[in-house]
C-alpha cells in the first residue's frame, strides 16, 4: 500500500510495493528529493484554497491548487499537445 500522511507530501509519502511501477516510482522519488524546498507551495495557501472549495465559498468546477499544478497547466497551455507530452514523458518516464 502507498499513500501520504501529514501535509508535506514530499516528506510523508509511503511508496507501495507494486513492482510494475518501480522504475517510474524511483524516477519520481529522485525528482522529489532534488526539489528545492523553497519552491514548494505554502501549505496554508493550499489548505485555504481547498477549504474554500469544500465549504462552497468558492464555486468553481476545476481548480488548480499549488504552484506546481499552475506551472504544469501553464506549460500545457503554451505548448502543442505532442510537445507537452514529450516534456512530461522526459520528466517522469
N, C-alpha and C positions, 0 to 999 in steps of 0.2 A: 504494500500500500504506500502511496505517496500523498503529499499534501503540504500544507503550510500552517504553522501556528504563530500567533503573535502578529504584530503589524509591520514587520520587516520581512517581506517575502524572501529577499535575497539571503538573509541570515537564518531564516527559520524554515526553509523548505526541507522536506523529507523526500528523498528520491526513492521511487519504487524500484522493484527488482525485476521489471519486465525486460528481459534480455534483448528483445527485438528492437528496443529503443535505446540501447546502451550507448551506441556511438553518438546519437543525437543528444542524449542526456549529458554525456561528457562534454560535448561542444558547448552546450548551453551553460553548463556549470562553469566551464572555462571563461565564457563571456561574462558571466555574473561575477566571478572572482576578480576579473580585471577592471570591473566597473568602478569609477571614481565615486566614492560616497557623496561627494559634494554635488554630483549630478543627479542624485536621487530626488524625487519629488518629496516635498514636505508631507509627512503622513497626516498632519492635521488638515491640510488642504484637501487631501483625498477623503478623509473622514467627513469633512464638512460637505463636500460635493455629494457623496453617497447618502448622507443624512438628508440633504435637501431633496434628492431624488426619491428616497424611500418614504419621506414624510409628505410628499406631494407639494412641497414648497416650490420645487422646480418641476415643470410639467413638459418635459421633452422626451421624445421616444428613444433616440440613441444618443449616448453620451460618452465622450472621451474623458477619462479621469486619469490625471497624471501627465507629466510632460512626456514620458516615454510614448504613450499612446498618441499624443498630439503630434509628436515628431514623426512617428510612423505614418500617421494619416497625412501629414504634410508631404512626406516623401511620395506616398501613393498618389496624391493629387497632382504632384509635379511631374510624374513620370508616366510614360505609356505602361500599360499593364505588364507586358512582357519584360520590360526593363526593370520594373519594380520587383517582379517575381524573381528575376535573376539576382538582384541585390539581396533580397530576403533569403534566397537559397544560399548565396555565398556567405551570408552572416550565420545562418543557423543549420545548414545541412552539410 
